[in-house]
Amino acid sequence: MRGSERQDPDTRAADAPDAPAPVARAAEAVSEGELRIVPANHASWDDLQAILTGTAGRCQCERQRLGDRDWWHLPVEERAAIFREETHCGDPRAKETIGLVAYLDGEPAGWCAVDRRGVYGRVRGSPVPWKERPFENKDDDTVWAIPCLVVRKGYRHRHLTYELVAAAVDYARERGARAIEGYPLLTGGKEVIWDEMSVGSVGAFAAAGFREVSHPTKRRVVMRVDL
């Protein structure tokens, strides 16, 4: 199984209900656990909130979507209300959602934001994705992105981000994406705090077939896979 038997130094501080067919990954084990990944609308709101604790709980995965300026002035309760509306948690009939939820041994363990790149205000406003690609079209809805991964405390260091990234690729492909990007952090093998690694590790993206397309800063790379 992808990533279940190798140690990548970039994953030290970042790892990431019944699954409907499109993104179910029939993993036999993730560090000796049974893994299922579902679109967020097939997960409960309480399960998702169990994953988003600490800084992630305060963010409610809205900073990437709203952008720094709009996000900063919103109370946590308003961020959560927006997030809940966008995920459609608990509504399996919803036509779309904005991410995936991982369950390990039946317990909510990880979250992966995945959607059309253009909806992420912080991605649009950051120099990282565009610095070495000045002609890239920010409004191209056929390009998707994975800007954030969260793994619940107690479930880290078990390669969940490897599986979440791979499932996000499947999810985007089946919804018409022609490419999907990530913006992982280079750690140089050093220990970093979990919050920094919310963008994911290079190893998790490489294992899912992503390749580096630009290296805009000393610690960040843009990785992409064409579908």
N, C-alpha and C positions, 0 to 999 in steps of 0.2 A: 504494500500500500504506500502511496506517495508520502514520503517524509516520516514514516513511522519508525525507521530504523537508523536514521543518521542524525548526528548532532551538528547543527550549524551554529557558529558563535553568534550570528545575528539574531537568533531566536531566544537568547538567554532571558531577556526581559519581555518577550512578546510571543505569545502564542494566541492564539486565538481559541414534541408530540409526534405524531406519526407523519412521516414525510410524504408529500405527494410526489409522483413520479419524476417531474422535470428536474429537481435538484437533489433527490435522494441519492446519497452516496453509500452504497452498501458496504461500509467499512467493517471489517471483522474486528479491528481493534485500533485504538489510538492510545498508545501506551497502556494497553490492557484495559480498554474500555470500549463499549459499544457506542458508535457515533451515528447520529442522524441529523441531517440539515434540512431545514424547511424555509420557505418564504415567510417573512415576518407576519403576514396576515393569517398564516396557519399556526402561529404561536400566540400565547396569551400575553396580554399587556403586563401582567404580574411577572411572568417568566422573563420578559425582556427587561423589566426594571430590576430584576434580581441580578442580571448581568451588568447593568450600567450602575456601578457604584463609584464612590469617590469623585474624581474629576469627571469621569464619563457620566456620572449621574447629574452633575451640575451642567454639563454640556448638552446632554440629551441628543447628541449627534446632530445638533442644529448649527453649530458653528461653521461646519463645512458647507452646509446648504445656504445659510443666510449670509455668510460673510461676517467678518469681524465687527464691522460697524453696527449692523442691525442686531447681531447676536448679543453684543456686549450689553445693550441697554434693556434687554428682556429679562424679567424675573425667571427663575428656574421653572416656576409653575407654567408660565406661558410657553417656554421652550418645550416643556413636556406635552402640553396640549397640542402644539403644532406637530410634534413628532408622532403623537398617538394618531392624529388624523391622517398623517402621511403613511404610516405603516399599516393602518387598517387591521391592527392586531385583533384576533378573534373573529375575523370575517373571511373565511376561506373562499367566499364567492366574490370577494373584491377583485376587480379587474387588474389592479396593480398594487405593488408595494415598493418599498425603497431599500430592502435589505434582506439578509438571511440570518436565521437563528440556529445555532448548533446546540444539540442536546447530547450529553455524554452520560451513558447509563441512565437515561431518562431525566437527567437534571439539566436545566438551562445553563449553558456553559460559555457560549460565544456569540458575538454579533459581528456581522460584516455589512457595511454600507456599500451598496452597489446600485448605480443608476446612470442615466445619461450624463455625460461629463458636464454638459452645459448648465445643468441645474445647480451645480455646486458653486455658489458665489465666492467662496474662499479660494477654490481652485482657479476660477476665472481671474480673480484679483491678485493671485500670487505670481511672482516671477518664475517660480520653480518649473512649472510645466512648459513655459513658453520661451524661456531665455535663449535657448539654442534652436528654437523652432518658430521663427517670427512669422511664418506663413501658415501656421496651423490654424484652422478655422475653429474658433471657440464655440460656434453655434452648430457644429456638426453633430446632430443627434444620433448618428450611427456609431459614434465613438462613446463608449461608456467608461466609467472610472470606479476604482475602489479606493476611496480616500481615507477610510477609517476601519480599523479592526479592534475589537475589544474582547478580551477573554477574562472571565470572572476569576477573582482571586480563589485559589484552591484548585484551579484547572489549568494553570499556566505550565509552561515547559513540557507540554504533552503534544506539541505539533498541531494544535487545532487550527492555527492560522494557515498551515499548508492545505488542510482540507477545506477551509472556508474560502480561500482564494480560488482553489480549483472548482468548487461548487459555484462561485460567483461567475467564473468564465462560462460554465455550462448555462447558467441562468441568463446571462447577457446574450449568448449566442442564440438561445431558443427564443429570444424576444427581438431578434433582428439586428443585433449589434454586428458591425463589421470589424470592430476592434475594441479592445479594452485596455485601460492603462492603470498603473499604480505608481506611487511616488515614495518608495521606501527609503528608510534611513540606513546609512552606512555607519556601523559602530566600530570598525577596526578591531573587532574582537573584545571590545571593552564592555563592561557592565554599564547599562544605562537604565534610567528609571522607566517604569512601565508607560507612563503618560507620553514620553517621547516616542515610544515604539508603536503608538496607535496607528501610525502610517504603514506599519508592517515591516518585515525584514526582506532583504534582497533574496534570501534563500527560499522563502515561501513563494515569491513571485517566479523565480527562476524554475522552481520545481513544477509550476503550472504552465511552463512554456513561454513565459515572458522573456524578452530580451531588452537590454539597455539601449535606449535610443538617444539619450542625452544625459549629461552629468553637469547640471547647472550650478551646483554648489559643492563644497568639499564633502558634505555629509549627505547629500540627497542626490538620487538618480531618478530619472523617468524610465519606467519599464513598460513595455507594450507587447501585446500579442494580437496578431491579425487573425480574424475568425473566418 
